[in-house]
């Protein structure tokens, strides 16, 4: 009986947190397709029988959100691509190679995890400005190329591979690059996918750094575009604002829904191995 009560309590707690998490998303979805008359009359909790698609039309006519979407996709996937190029060799070096100063270098990578972005804004801004890259898409990518978190995750994954497998590969004439490409990366695919999804979600929602380093509308991301759009609308038209919010959230929500099973499996697996 005691085990059943504990199990029931856990399930009940999870359901409560699930409902609390879904309420904001539900309200955004419902209000996005309602007119101001319906919203301010108090009828905003239930979906409308006749959805108001004019809100979405107003959003696209008022601001170039498809340009913001393109910029965000370039920045997010550009960051991920550059991160993988950097962290995979770094993780391999820390996990499978022995060299002088490796412990100190790895400690410096770990320090990066503990430093908040706010502490690095001024030096990052000065470096980007001195390189004359301010107000460009690349300026939003560069500070995040070297990921201490990703290097740590992959290092732990690479270290799980038995030494005997590496010795057998060396005997067969497999060098460092071949061993990394054909053996370690396929085995570390769950960890790489988990890190990729976390990186995409993190930088899709990034607001502070793009706000500081960009000025022109042509390089704005979705979060900055939404912030400017809210100021432009002065918070008066909730249906339009929720439509813009839905457009921004929808791609990342769909990505998670499509890959949720694989994401959760990989996240739990990599967590247990680490």
C-alpha positions in Angstrom: 0.0 0.0 0.0 2.8 2.4 0.9 4.5 1.8 -2.5 1.2 2.4 -4.3 0.7 5.7 -2.4 4.2 6.9 -3.2 3.7 6.0 -6.9 0.4 7.8 -6.9 1.9 10.9 -5.3 4.7 11.0 -7.9 2.3 10.7 -10.8 0.0 13.3 -9.3 3.0 15.7 -8.8 4.1 15.2 -12.4 0.6 15.8 -13.7 0.4 19.0 -11.7 3.7 20.3 -13.0 2.7 19.2 -16.6 -0.5 21.2 -16.4 1.3 24.3 -15.0 3.8 24.1 -17.8 1.1 23.7 -20.5 -1.2 26.5 -19.3 0.9 29.4 -20.8 1.3 27.5 -24.1 -2.4 26.9 -24.2 -3.3 30.5 -23.5 -0.9 31.7 -26.3 -2.5 29.2 -28.7 -6.1 30.2 -27.9 -5.6 34.0 -27.6 -3.6 34.1 -30.9 -6.8 33.3 -32.8 -9.2 35.6 -31.0 -10.3 39.1 -31.6 -9.9 41.9 -29.0 -13.6 41.9 -28.4 -13.6 38.2 -27.4 -10.5 38.6 -25.3 -11.6 41.6 -23.3 -15.1 40.2 -22.8 -13.5 37.5 -20.7 -14.0 34.8 -23.2 -10.4 33.9 -23.6 -10.0 30.5 -21.9 -12.0 28.4 -24.4 -11.0 28.1 -28.1 -13.0 30.1 -30.6 -15.4 28.3 -32.9 -14.4 30.7 -35.7 -10.6 31.3 -35.4 -9.4 34.8 -36.2 -6.5 34.4 -38.7 -6.3 38.1 -39.3 -4.0 38.5 -36.2 -1.3 36.4 -38.0 -1.8 38.5 -41.1 -1.3 41.7 -39.1 1.9 40.3 -37.6 3.5 39.6 -41.0 2.4 43.0 -42.4 3.8 44.9 -39.4 7.3 43.3 -39.2 9.5 41.1 -41.4 9.2 38.0 -39.2 10.3 35.7 -42.0 13.6 37.7 -42.2 13.9 37.3 -38.4 13.2 33.5 -38.8 15.9 33.2 -41.5 18.5 35.1 -39.3 17.7 33.0 -36.3 18.0 29.8 -38.2 21.4 30.9 -39.6 22.7 31.9 -36.2 21.4 28.9 -34.3 22.6 26.2 -36.7 25.8 28.2 -37.5 26.6 28.2 -33.8 25.9 24.4 -33.5 28.0 23.7 -36.6 31.0 25.7 -35.3 30.6 24.2 -31.8 30.7 20.6 -33.1 33.8 21.4 -35.1 35.5 22.8 -32.0 34.3 20.5 -29.2 34.7 17.1 -30.9 38.5 17.3 -31.4 38.9 19.0 -28.0 36.9 16.3 -26.2 38.9 13.6 -28.1 42.2 15.2 -27.0 41.1 15.4 -23.3 39.6 11.9 -23.3 42.1 9.8 -25.3 45.4 11.7 -25.4 48.0 12.4 -22.7 49.9 15.6 -23.0 51.5 18.1 -20.6 49.1 20.6 -19.2 46.0 18.7 -20.2 44.5 18.9 -16.7 45.0 22.7 -16.5 43.5 23.2 -20.0 40.5 21.0 -19.1 40.1 23.0 -15.9 39.9 26.2 -17.9 37.2 24.7 -20.1 35.2 23.8 -17.0 35.6 27.3 -15.6 33.7 28.5 -18.7 30.6 26.6 -17.6 30.6 28.5 -14.2 30.9 31.9 -15.8 27.6 33.6 -16.6 27.2 35.3 -20.0 26.7 38.6 -18.3 30.2 38.6 -16.9 31.7 38.3 -20.5 29.5 40.8 -22.3 31.9 43.7 -22.1 35.1 41.9 -23.2 33.1 40.1 -25.9 31.7 43.4 -27.2 35.1 45.0 -27.2 36.6 42.1 -29.2 33.8 41.9 -31.7 33.9 45.7 -32.1 37.7 45.7 -32.6 37.2 43.1 -35.4 34.6 45.4 -37.1 32.0 42.6 -36.9 29.4 44.5 -34.9 25.8 44.3 -36.3 26.5 41.1 -38.3 25.2 37.5 -38.0 28.7 36.2 -37.3 29.0 38.5 -34.3 26.1 36.6 -32.6 27.8 33.3 -33.2 31.5 33.8 -32.2 31.2 34.1 -28.4 29.5 30.7 -28.2 31.7 28.7 -30.5 33.8 27.2 -27.7 31.4 25.3 -25.5 32.9 24.0 -22.2 29.6 22.2 -21.5 29.7 20.4 -24.8 33.4 19.5 -24.4 32.7 18.1 -21.0 29.8 16.0 -22.2 31.7 14.5 -25.1 34.8 13.9 -23.1 32.8 11.8 -20.7 31.3 9.9 -23.6 34.6 9.3 -25.3 36.1 8.0 -22.0 33.5 5.2 -21.9 35.0 3.5 -24.9 37.3 0.7 -23.8 41.1 1.1 -24.3 41.2 -2.4 -25.9 39.0 -1.1 -28.8 41.4 1.7 -29.4 44.4 -0.6 -29.3 42.7 -3.0 -31.8 42.0 0.0 -34.1 45.6 1.1 -34.0 46.9 -2.4 -34.8 44.6 -2.4 -37.9 46.3 0.9 -39.0 43.6 3.3 -37.8 45.0 6.7 -37.0 43.5 9.4 -34.6 41.2 10.9 -37.2 39.8 7.5 -38.5 39.4 6.3 -34.9 37.5 9.4 -34.0 35.3 9.5 -37.1 34.5 5.8 -37.5 34.4 4.6 -33.9 34.0 7.4 -31.3 31.6 9.7 -33.1 29.1 6.9 -33.9 29.2 5.6 -30.4 28.8 9.2 -29.0 25.8 10.0 -31.3 23.3 10.1 -28.4 25.4 12.6 -26.5 26.0 14.7 -29.7 22.3 14.8 -30.4 21.4 15.7 -26.8 23.9 18.6 -26.9 22.7 19.7 -30.3 19.1 20.0 -29.1 20.1 21.8 -26.0 22.2 24.2 -28.0 19.4 24.9 -30.5 16.9 25.6 -27.8 19.3 27.8 -25.8 20.3 30.0 -28.7 16.9 30.1 -30.3 15.7 31.9 -27.2 18.8 34.1 -26.7 17.9 37.7 -26.2 20.6 39.7 -24.4 23.6 39.3 -26.6 21.8 39.8 -29.9 20.2 42.9 -28.5 23.6 44.4 -27.5 25.6 43.5 -30.6 23.0 44.3 -33.4 21.3 47.5 -34.5 19.8 47.1 -37.9 16.6 45.3 -38.7 18.2 43.1 -41.4 20.1 41.1 -38.9 17.6 40.9 -36.0 16.6 37.5 -34.6 13.1 36.4 -33.6 13.5 37.3 -30.0 14.7 40.8 -30.8 12.0 41.2 -33.4 9.3 40.2 -30.9 10.7 42.7 -28.4 10.6 45.5 -30.9 7.1 44.4 -32.0 5.8 44.5 -28.5 7.1 48.1 -28.1 5.5 49.0 -31.4 2.1 47.5 -30.4 2.4 49.0 -26.9 0.9 45.8 -25.5 -2.7 46.8 -26.6 -3.5 44.1 -29.1 -3.1 40.8 -27.2 -4.4 38.7 -30.1 -1.7 40.1 -32.4 1.0 39.8 -29.7 0.1 36.2 -29.0 0.2 35.4 -32.7 3.7 36.8 -33.0 4.7 34.8 -29.9 3.2 31.6 -31.4 5.1 32.1 -34.6 8.4 32.3 -32.7 7.7 29.4 -30.3 6.2 27.0 -32.9 9.4 25.9 -34.7 11.2 24.9 -31.5 8.1 23.3 -30.1 7.6 21.2 -33.3 11.2 20.2 -33.3 10.9 19.0 -29.7 7.7 17.1 -30.4 9.1 15.4 -33.4 12.3 14.4 -31.6 11.0 14.1 -28.0 11.3 10.4 -27.7 14.9 10.3 -29.0 15.8 13.4 -27.0 14.6 11.9 -23.7 16.2 8.5 -24.4 19.5 10.1 -25.4 19.4 12.6 -22.5 18.9 9.8 -19.9 21.4 7.5 -21.5 24.1 10.2 -21.7 23.3 11.2 -18.1 23.7 7.7 -16.8 27.0 7.2 -18.7 28.4 10.5 -17.6 
